[in-house]
Amino acid sequence: MPSTSQSFAARHPGLFGLAIAVAAVILVLGIAAACGVFGHDAEGDSLFGAAEPRIGVVRIEGPIIDAEKVVAFIRKLRDDKSVKGVVLRVNSPGGAFGPSQEMYMAVKKLGAVKPVVASFSAVAASGGYYAACPAGRIFANPGTITGSIGVMTQFANVRDLLQKLGIDFESLTTGKLKDAGSPFKPLTDDQRAYLKGLIDDLNKQFSGDVARQRKLAKDAIAAIADGRAMTGARALELGLVDELGGQEEAVDYLKKEIGLTGDVPLLKGPKKIKSLLEKLTSSLSLPDLRGMALLTVLSELTSAQFLPQGR
């Protein structure tokens, strides 16, 4: 005989659904707590709650062509109250003058808000040094290649080649200096003097900023602002760096400065966005054979585009 009594779910479907939802939430929260979701990740972030005190690490790597990502990340660290200090990790031979100067200004603003320490890797020369020189303390390895305070620009001239191919090229300008540096004709004396003045002006800005940030006399900076590169050990003698050591020493110094102990989370950036090819080669553990070749190509591209190089 069929039962006439109904189940609780049938008699109270709303309450039953609510009970199931509450049970599901409790189960999810329990699993999350067991997995440490409510704690902090390796960078000090938490899914729930505030981030723990941490150190920011700004990576300035490769030829400097554009400053947008680095400057945006520096601004993020400047505004993030959980970031108590910042390490600039530099491994760059320099690059275009404008972006290098833009990074310099961003680092200077950052240093006015919280402690900044620089750590030089294999190379921190020219624009790479320029960007980092406002740091409160600079660490370099004894064999780091650094310095190279100076500016250059290069112009290719293909006039003879085009003539051999029977190709002629003419340009109409509103002034005799408008096409200075054209690859289709040699520089005139006036154009050469004009470009030399431009380069001298940029170098004056570069060396002047370094002298102010490093508290060097004009005579001292003038003696080395001729584009010469040097080792980290020599840079220490000349006052361009403060201490010999690597990233570990830089982080330890900064921890003491800001009063943090133990394992401190590092918030690193700007984040690298990998292409599909890079993700595939990474997952397959294939060697990336493009490394230094890519750096060389990019450096040549900046020269080919006639950008003043902070070298």
C-alpha positions as a Python dict, from the first residue, in 0.01 Angstrom:
ca = {
    (1, 'M'): (0, 0, 0),
    (2, 'P'): (158, 336, -99),
    (3, 'S'): (262, 562, 190),
    (4, 'T'): (64, 881, 224),
    (5, 'S'): (341, 1057, 423),
    (6, 'Q'): (570, 1288, 225),
    (7, 'S'): (942, 1339, 280),
    (8, 'F'): (1080, 1661, 433),
    (9, 'A'): (1224, 1757, 93),
    (10, 'A'): (885, 1723, -71),
    (11, 'R'): (701, 1908, 207),
    (12, 'H'): (960, 2191, 241),
    (13, 'P'): (1156, 2215, -86),
    (14, 'G'): (1279, 2570, -9),
    (15, 'L'): (1423, 2481, 330),
    (16, 'F'): (1573, 2162, 192),
    (17, 'G'): (1747, 2352, -89),
    (18, 'L'): (1881, 2607, 157),
    (19, 'A'): (2016, 2332, 381),
    (20, 'I'): (2193, 2169, 86),
    (21, 'A'): (2348, 2505, -15),
    (22, 'V'): (2471, 2573, 339),
    (23, 'A'): (2621, 2225, 361),
    (24, 'A'): (2798, 2277, 27),
    (25, 'V'): (2944, 2610, 140),
    (26, 'I'): (3067, 2456, 466),
    (27, 'L'): (3226, 2171, 273),
    (28, 'V'): (3402, 2407, 28),
    (29, 'L'): (3528, 2630, 310),
    (30, 'G'): (3655, 2328, 498),
    (31, 'I'): (3846, 2201, 198),
    (32, 'A'): (3984, 2550, 131),
    (33, 'A'): (4102, 2583, 490),
    (34, 'A'): (4265, 2240, 474),
    (35, 'C'): (4448, 2340, 155),
    (36, 'G'): (4571, 2670, 298),
    (37, 'V'): (4363, 2892, 74),
    (38, 'F'): (4310, 3131, 365),
    (39, 'G'): (4683, 3168, 414),
    (40, 'H'): (4928, 3361, 194),
    (41, 'D'): (5090, 3252, -127),
    (42, 'A'): (5459, 3279, -219),
    (43, 'E'): (5419, 3649, -304),
    (44, 'G'): (5238, 3732, 20),
    (45, 'D'): (4892, 3763, -134),
    (46, 'S'): (4583, 3613, 24),
    (47, 'L'): (4253, 3520, -138),
    (48, 'F'): (4079, 3651, 173),
    (49, 'G'): (4224, 3923, 391),
    (50, 'A'): (4518, 4159, 357),
    (51, 'A'): (4854, 4071, 208),
    (52, 'E'): (5139, 4020, 453),
    (53, 'P'): (5438, 4259, 467),
    (54, 'R'): (5664, 4192, 169),
    (55, 'I'): (5939, 4318, -61),
    (56, 'G'): (5885, 4417, -421),
    (57, 'V'): (6132, 4308, -688),
    (58, 'V'): (6140, 4508, -1012),
    (59, 'R'): (6310, 4328, -1300),
    (60, 'I'): (6480, 4550, -1558),
    (61, 'E'): (6604, 4304, -1817),
    (62, 'G'): (6739, 4312, -2171),
    (63, 'P'): (6766, 4609, -2406),
    (64, 'I'): (6557, 4903, -2288),
    (65, 'I'): (6317, 4994, -2568),
    (66, 'D'): (5998, 5079, -2378),
    (67, 'A'): (5942, 5171, -2012),
    (68, 'E'): (5565, 5129, -1987),
    (69, 'K'): (5547, 4792, -1808),
    (70, 'V'): (5833, 4861, -1570),
    (71, 'V'): (5700, 5207, -1477),
    (72, 'A'): (5348, 5070, -1425),
    (73, 'F'): (5480, 4799, -1192),
    (74, 'I'): (5691, 5051, -999),
    (75, 'R'): (5379, 5265, -954),
    (76, 'K'): (5188, 4959, -829),
    (77, 'L'): (5458, 4888, -570),
    (78, 'R'): (5465, 5252, -467),
    (79, 'D'): (5090, 5247, -392),
    (80, 'D'): (5082, 4899, -233),
    (81, 'K'): (5096, 4947, 145),
    (82, 'S'): (5194, 4583, 201),
    (83, 'V'): (5520, 4643, 9),
    (84, 'K'): (5766, 4781, 263),
    (85, 'G'): (6068, 4813, 35),
    (86, 'V'): (6179, 4741, -321),
    (87, 'V'): (6476, 4572, -488),
    (88, 'L'): (6563, 4669, -846),
    (89, 'R'): (6711, 4363, -1014),
    (90, 'V'): (6897, 4493, -1319),
    (91, 'N'): (7038, 4284, -1603),
    (92, 'S'): (7040, 4525, -1895),
    (93, 'P'): (7301, 4671, -2132),
    (94, 'G'): (7093, 4987, -2171),
    (95, 'G'): (6897, 5104, -2471),
    (96, 'A'): (6692, 5403, -2583),
    (97, 'F'): (6752, 5720, -2382),
    (98, 'G'): (6390, 5828, -2327),
    (99, 'P'): (6263, 5503, -2170),
    (100, 'S'): (6577, 5477, -1954),
    (101, 'Q'): (6515, 5829, -1825),
    (102, 'E'): (6148, 5748, -1764),
    (103, 'M'): (6247, 5452, -1547),
    (104, 'Y'): (6496, 5674, -1364),
    (105, 'M'): (6220, 5921, -1276),
    (106, 'A'): (5986, 5641, -1163),
    (107, 'V'): (6255, 5494, -935),
    (108, 'K'): (6327, 5839, -794),
    (109, 'K'): (5958, 5886, -705),
    (110, 'L'): (5948, 5539, -552),
    (111, 'G'): (6251, 5615, -336),
    (112, 'A'): (6073, 5916, -190),
    (113, 'V'): (5802, 5684, -53),
    (114, 'K'): (5983, 5366, 55),
    (115, 'P'): (6338, 5223, 67),
    (116, 'V'): (6485, 5112, -268),
    (117, 'V'): (6794, 4895, -316),
    (118, 'A'): (6947, 4799, -652),
    (119, 'S'): (7107, 4466, -734),
    (120, 'F'): (7314, 4438, -1053),
    (121, 'S'): (7338, 4100, -1224),
    (122, 'A'): (7564, 4024, -1524),
    (123, 'V'): (7533, 4371, -1675),
    (124, 'A'): (7383, 4701, -1562),
    (125, 'A'): (7533, 4947, -1806),
    (126, 'S'): (7432, 5277, -1959),
    (127, 'G'): (7050, 5303, -1950),
    (128, 'G'): (7042, 5007, -1711),
    (129, 'Y'): (7262, 5197, -1468),
    (130, 'Y'): (7074, 5523, -1532),
    (131, 'A'): (6741, 5365, -1436),
    (132, 'A'): (6878, 5229, -1107),
    (133, 'C'): (7107, 5509, -988),
    (134, 'P'): (6842, 5676, -764),
    (135, 'A'): (6839, 5363, -543),
    (136, 'G'): (6939, 5425, -183),
    (137, 'R'): (7205, 5154, -201),
    (138, 'I'): (7349, 4974, -503),
    (139, 'F'): (7491, 4621, -494),
    (140, 'A'): (7700, 4479, -780),
    (141, 'N'): (7894, 4160, -829),
    (142, 'P'): (8270, 4214, -864),
    (143, 'G'): (8243, 4097, -1226),
    (144, 'T'): (7927, 4288, -1315),
    (145, 'I'): (7974, 4506, -1623),
    (146, 'T'): (7838, 4848, -1538),
    (147, 'G'): (7897, 5219, -1592),
    (148, 'S'): (7904, 5312, -1961),
    (149, 'I'): (7774, 5659, -1881),
    (150, 'G'): (7733, 5824, -2217),
    (151, 'V'): (7506, 5860, -2519),
    (152, 'M'): (7540, 5751, -2879),
    (153, 'T'): (7337, 5731, -3195),
    (154, 'Q'): (7421, 5552, -3519),
    (155, 'F'): (7320, 5614, -3878),
    (156, 'A'): (7351, 5370, -4164),
    (157, 'N'): (7424, 5513, -4510),
    (158, 'V'): (7308, 5305, -4807),
    (159, 'R'): (7357, 5567, -5075),
    (160, 'D'): (7638, 5386, -5259),
    (161, 'L'): (7451, 5057, -5250),
    (162, 'L'): (7136, 5213, -5396),
    (163, 'Q'): (7337, 5381, -5672),
    (164, 'K'): (7479, 5043, -5772),
    (165, 'L'): (7125, 4915, -5795),
    (166, 'G'): (7020, 5213, -6005),
    (167, 'I'): (6800, 5357, -5733),
    (168, 'D'): (6796, 5727, -5653),
    (169, 'F'): (6627, 5891, -5357),
    (170, 'E'): (6533, 6253, -5296),
    (171, 'S'): (6368, 6426, -5002),
    (172, 'L'): (6195, 6761, -4971),
    (173, 'T'): (6222, 6927, -4630),
    (174, 'T'): (6125, 7253, -4465),
    (175, 'G'): (6478, 7302, -4332),
    (176, 'K'): (6832, 7183, -4383),
    (177, 'L'): (6832, 6991, -4054),
    (178, 'K'): (6499, 6809, -4099),
    (179, 'D'): (6651, 6504, -4270),
    (180, 'A'): (6972, 6494, -4066),
    (181, 'G'): (7073, 6131, -4033),
    (182, 'S'): (6898, 6017, -4350),
    (183, 'P'): (7040, 5684, -4469),
    (184, 'F'): (7021, 5806, -4828),
    (185, 'K'): (7282, 6082, -4816),
    (186, 'P'): (7588, 6174, -4610),
    (187, 'L'): (7571, 6420, -4323),
    (188, 'T'): (7657, 6782, -4393),
    (189, 'D'): (7880, 6972, -4151),
    (190, 'D'): (7578, 7160, -4017),
    (191, 'Q'): (7385, 6838, -3963),
    (192, 'R'): (7678, 6673, -3788),
    (193, 'A'): (7719, 6971, -3556),
    (194, 'Y'): (7344, 6971, -3487),
    (195, 'L'): (7336, 6602, -3398),
    (196, 'K'): (7651, 6633, -3189),
    (197, 'G'): (7484, 6910, -2990),
    (198, 'L'): (7180, 6689, -2937),
    (199, 'I'): (7395, 6402, -2810),
    (200, 'D'): (7593, 6635, -2583),
    (201, 'D'): (7270, 6767, -2433),
    (202, 'L'): (7144, 6417, -2356),
    (203, 'N'): (7479, 6318, -2207),
    (204, 'K'): (7471, 6627, -1987),
    (205, 'Q'): (7131, 6518, -1853),
    (206, 'F'): (7253, 6161, -1798),
    (207, 'S'): (7579, 6247, -1623),
    (208, 'G'): (7413, 6527, -1426),
    (209, 'D'): (7147, 6294, -1288),
    (210, 'V'): (7408, 6034, -1194),
    (211, 'A'): (7623, 6297, -1024),
    (212, 'R'): (7328, 6423, -818),
    (213, 'Q'): (7203, 6080, -715),
    (214, 'R'): (7548, 5944, -634),
    (215, 'K'): (7667, 6272, -480),
    (216, 'L'): (7970, 6291, -707),
    (217, 'A'): (8161, 6606, -794),
    (218, 'K'): (8141, 6739, -1149),
    (219, 'D'): (8507, 6662, -1208),
    (220, 'A'): (8463, 6305, -1085),
    (221, 'I'): (8166, 6233, -1310),
    (222, 'A'): (8324, 6408, -1609),
    (223, 'A'): (8623, 6175, -1586),
    (224, 'I'): (8406, 5866, -1636),
    (225, 'A'): (8110, 5998, -1839),
    (226, 'D'): (8277, 5909, -2168),
    (227, 'G'): (8096, 5582, -2228),
    (228, 'R'): (8353, 5356, -2064),
    (229, 'A'): (8227, 5034, -1909),
    (230, 'M'): (8383, 4890, -1594),
    (231, 'T'): (8357, 4602, -1352),
    (232, 'G'): (8154, 4617, -1035),
    (233, 'A'): (8477, 4619, -834),
    (234, 'R'): (8603, 4928, -1021),
    (235, 'A'): (8261, 5096, -994),
    (236, 'L'): (8281, 5055, -617),
    (237, 'E'): (8613, 5242, -613),
    (238, 'L'): (8466, 5524, -823),
    (239, 'G'): (8151, 5561, -614),
    (240, 'L'): (7903, 5429, -872),
    (241, 'V'): (7803, 5136, -647),
    (242, 'D'): (7800, 5099, -268),
    (243, 'E'): (7869, 4735, -198),
    (244, 'L'): (7977, 4412, -366),
    (245, 'G'): (7719, 4135, -350),
    (246, 'G'): (7428, 3973, -526),
    (247, 'Q'): (7052, 3975, -492),
    (248, 'E'): (7060, 3780, -165),
    (249, 'E'): (7281, 4042, -3),
    (250, 'A'): (7059, 4320, -138),
    (251, 'V'): (6744, 4156, 3),
    (252, 'D'): (6911, 4094, 342),
    (253, 'Y'): (7020, 4457, 361),
    (254, 'L'): (6671, 4579, 275),
    (255, 'K'): (6510, 4349, 533),
    (256, 'K'): (6723, 4507, 804),
    (257, 'E'): (6635, 4854, 680),
    (258, 'I'): (6261, 4791, 698),
    (259, 'G'): (6266, 4573, 1009),
    (260, 'L'): (6155, 4240, 860),
    (261, 'T'): (6300, 3903, 958),
    (262, 'G'): (6276, 3545, 840),
    (263, 'D'): (6142, 3444, 501),
    (264, 'V'): (5985, 3753, 349),
    (265, 'P'): (5758, 3712, 41),
    (266, 'L'): (5886, 3872, -279),
    (267, 'L'): (5639, 4038, -515),
    (268, 'K'): (5816, 4019, -852),
    (269, 'G'): (5733, 4195, -1176),
    (270, 'P'): (5649, 4308, -1425),
    (271, 'K'): (5496, 3972, -1508),
    (272, 'K'): (5615, 3812, -1827),
    (273, 'I'): (5346, 3711, -2075),
    (274, 'K'): (5467, 3402, -2256),
    (275, 'S'): (5375, 3330, -2614),
    (276, 'L'): (5219, 2997, -2707),
    (277, 'L'): (5556, 2882, -2849),
    (278, 'E'): (5735, 2974, -2527),
    (279, 'K'): (5475, 2787, -2320),
    (280, 'L'): (5511, 2478, -2538),
    (281, 'T'): (5892, 2481, -2532),
    (282, 'S'): (5883, 2539, -2157),
    (283, 'S'): (5648, 2246, -2100),
    (284, 'L'): (5864, 2025, -2318),
    (285, 'S'): (6182, 2138, -2138),
    (286, 'L'): (6337, 2242, -2469),
    (287, 'P'): (6631, 2483, -2458),
    (288, 'D'): (6565, 2838, -2573),
    (289, 'L'): (6833, 2904, -2831),
    (290, 'R'): (6719, 3258, -2906),
    (291, 'G'): (6850, 3429, -2589),
    (292, 'M'): (7155, 3638, -2673),
    (293, 'A'): (7070, 3644, -3042),
    (294, 'L'): (6741, 3818, -2961),
    (295, 'L'): (6917, 4073, -2741),
    (296, 'T'): (7158, 4150, -3023),
    (297, 'V'): (6880, 4188, -3279),
    (298, 'L'): (6682, 4420, -3052),
    (299, 'S'): (6988, 4632, -2986),
    (300, 'E'): (7049, 4666, -3357),
    (301, 'L'): (6684, 4753, -3415),
    (302, 'T'): (6703, 5043, -3171),
    (303, 'S'): (7008, 5174, -3355),
    (304, 'A'): (6840, 5128, -3692),
    (305, 'Q'): (6547, 5335, -3574),
    (306, 'F'): (6787, 5618, -3489),
    (307, 'L'): (6693, 5630, -3123),
    (308, 'P'): (6956, 5802, -2907),
    (309, 'Q'): (7114, 5526, -2703),
    (310, 'G'): (7211, 5585, -2343),
    (311, 'R'): (7551, 5420, -2374),
}
